[in-house]
Amino acid sequence: MRRITLLCATAAVALTALATTIPAKADYRLIRWNDTGFCQVWDKNFPVAPWPSNYSVVSHSVPTFIAALDVKDHMLHRGHCSF
């Protein structure tokens, strides 16, 4: 019984160490709603697509939420997006 417990504990520690070394893949994009012109940051890793489907992707993929907000700020100043 002790061997099984020791084996399970070792496996848990190994999986935790492996999970912390693999970086998370962040994929943020800016979407623009066609009817209002409102731009929104969207995480492409979210398992559900935006609803309703009357939107278009207006930016390239960026690695962080802060970078996506920066893209949104630039598009707001250029007049491509409404608030």
Buried (B, 14 or more C-beta within 10 A) or exposed (E): EEEEEEEEEEEEEEEEEEEEEEEEEBEBBBBBBEEEEEBBBBEEEEEEEEEEEEBEEBBEEBEEEEBBBEBBEEBEEEEBBEE
